[in-house]
Amino acid sequence: MGKYFGTDGFRGEAGITLTADHAYKVGRFLGWYYNMLRERNGNSEPARIVIGKDTRRSSYMFEYSLVAGLTASGAYAYLLHVTTHPFCCLHRPCG
């Protein structure tokens, strides 16, 4: 699938191949992209992005870096913090 993307998300070792800088850049891009889509449709309000995470320690680093990128690009970020997701416990236990 590529260097960083797997079948259901980013892949790599936290802090080694996937860093806070990666998450920040992804946040910057997503904020820009969704704001651009809204503007094309005549909506000048900032994009609203909802973020959830699992219980791994690295999730905190990625969550706040992603939020920094989103807000730097003008989007609003809403944090669910630790939450369930469709793949929880199907592949491996979180944590």
Buried (B, 14 or more C-beta within 10 A) or exposed (E): EEEEEEEEEBBBEBEEEBBBEBBBBBBBEBBBEBBEEBEEEEEEEBBEBEBBBBEEEBBEBBBBBBBBBBBEBEBBBEBEEBEEBEEEEEEEEBE
